[in-house]
Each structure stands twice: as C-alpha cells, then as structure tokens.
Amino acid sequence: MHHRSNPCLPASVHPTVSPSPPGIARLACWTALLAGAVLVGCHSRDEVEVDGDSGGVPVTISITYGDEVFAALEPQGFFRPVFESAHHSYFFAPGYFSMRTTYDDVRPPIRAYLLAGDSEGDQSLWYWPLHYGTQGAEVPIRPGHRVTLTLRGEGGEKGQQVIGAITPSAVSGQRVDIVLSASGARIYAPGAPGGPGAGVRPPPPPPSTGSPQAPTQPPPGQ
C-alpha cells in the first residue's frame, strides 16, 4: 500500500513520524540504573544485622568496645595498623611565586566489626559494626549451637581474629558480655569457660521460696 501526501499542502506541513532518537533510550536506561544504585546505597552496612537461629532461645548480647583492643591484640599477629601517605602543598607569593610540598603518614579511622557464625569470619548469626561504648541486642540462638566470634578491623586497622566462642543452653535469661578494651578481648558467657580471658556468667538463680533453715549448733563440749 502506498501513502500519498496531500498535494494541496506544502511539504513543510505534511505530518511525519520519526523514531525516538537512540540517545533518549540510552539516557532513560542510565537514569533507571542510577536510581537503582541510589536505592541500594540507602541500606548502609554500618547497621547491625541480627539474624540469629530459627527457633532459638533469646540471649542478651552486650558489647563494650574501645579501639584500644587492637593495640592489645596486635602482638598476636592477626592485626596491623594502616597508615596512608598524604601530601600537602602550600603556595607563597611574597614578591615571587613558590610552592612547598610536605608528606605525612595519616592513619584513617578504624572501622571494627564483630561477626558471629559457625566459623572464622562467618556472619550468619550477626554482623555487628562496633561503636565506642556499650551496645546490645537480643539474639535467638539454638541451645547447644557453638557460635564463633570474630573481630574484624578495617580502615586504620587491618585483619581479623577469632576471639572466642559461646554455646548457650536452653535456660532462659542467658546473657553474654563481651568486653573489647586495652586489656584485650574478654567474653563472659555460658559455654566459654577456661580459655584466655574467658569466664562464665550464668543467669541468676531463682529466688528461694522455702523458709530459711536455722543455723546448725555445734555439739556440747566443742
């Protein structure tokens, strides 16, 4: 089928249909990709991510952190400080033009993370960015599950180290206290007896409901 233009109209008035320029399609595609990247970037890995065990017993986790812990652990060979070389330029013009450049070793901020899972570096139970001071959360952990705790350093401190493990029981009200300080890494938790810096802090016993017993008197003559 042939289409004929209206001979009564000048050529500049005849309607035409032109395809969309390919540049517009590419621009729309890049815009969509950029929007997706922005949405993904809104979720920062600086947030605590707690998964825990399905059907686990709630265990209170308390962490006290100071970055002095890395200096305490560095002699064990798992961590090392990181310095970046930075240069600064200064311009002077007291009647003439000159430039001076200096170089400094700068240590970037330390980013610390405590990971919990089945092995070193595993974060299947939690991924915990650390901040100065005490932080805590309630984590469901399956009774008898041996959980490996890994301290990871990034930025001004590089490396990672297993600092211990915990194995909660089925008892309710359990609490794990993790202290990361200039004294090193210490864990106070059920299932962490004996190891270096480890201790046991069981839940408090229930209050006694029985009547108090009278003290035993020694037999006469003793």
Buried (B, 14 or more C-beta within 10 A) or exposed (E): EEEEEEEEEEEEEEEEEEEEEEEEEEEEEEEEEEEEEEEEEEEEEEEBEBBBBEEBBEBBBBBBBBBEBBEBBBEEEBBEBBEEEEEEEEEEEEEEEEEEEEEEEEEEEBBBBBBBBEEEEEBBBBBBBBEEEEBBBEBBBBBEBEBBBBBBBBEBBBBBBBBBBBBBBEEEEBBBBBBBBEEBBBBBBBBBEEEEBBEEBEEEEEEEEEEEEEEEEEEEEE
